[in-house]
Amino acid sequence: MGIVTNGMADNQVGKLQQTGLANAVDGYAMSGVEGIRKPETGLFEIAAQRCGTSLDGGGWMVGDNLIADIQGAQSAGLRTIWIDRGTWPGAEHRADHVVAGISEAIAILHDGNS
C-alpha cells in the first residue's frame, strides 16, 4: 500500500508521521520531492516502485480529486474509488466505484470487488 500526494514534502511528511501512516504503508511519493504532480503517471510509478511493485500489476487508487486522483490513476492503469465529498457537483467521471467515505472504500478493497 502506498500514498501518492501533490502536497509539499515538509507538510505531508509531518502528516504521515503524526498519523502513523508513515509506518503503515510500503512507500509514498510526494510531488514536492519528485517535482511532478498527479495526474502525471510518473508519480504513481514512483510510489509503485517504492512499494516493491510496478503499475503493470494493476492496483487501486482511492482519492477525492476527479482529475489528479481518478483520471491520473486510470491513466496509470489503476482501478479507482472516488470519495465524493460533494465538491464536484454534476461532474462526469469514470471512477470504478463512488463512495461517501473511506470506510466504504475500505470495504470495497477488502471484498476485492473490481
C-alpha positions, 0 to 999 in steps of 0.5 A: 500500500502506498500514498501518492500526494501533490502536497509539499514534502515538509507538510505531508511528511509531518502528516504521515508521521503524526498519523502513523501512516508513515509506518503503515504503508510500503512507500509514498511519493510526494510531488514536492520531492519528485517535482511532478504532480498527479495526474502525471503517471510518473508519480504513481510509478514512483510510489509503485516502485517504492512499494516493491511493485510496478503499475503493470500489476494493476492496483487501486487508487482511492482519492477525492480529486476527479482529475489528479486522483481518478483520471491520473490513476486510470491513466496509470492503469489503476482501478479507482474509488472516488470519495465524493465529498460533494465538491464536484457537483454534476461532474462526469467521471469514470471512477470504478466505484463512488463512495461517501467515505473511506470506510466504504472504500475500505470495504470495497478493497477488502471484498476485492470487488473490481 
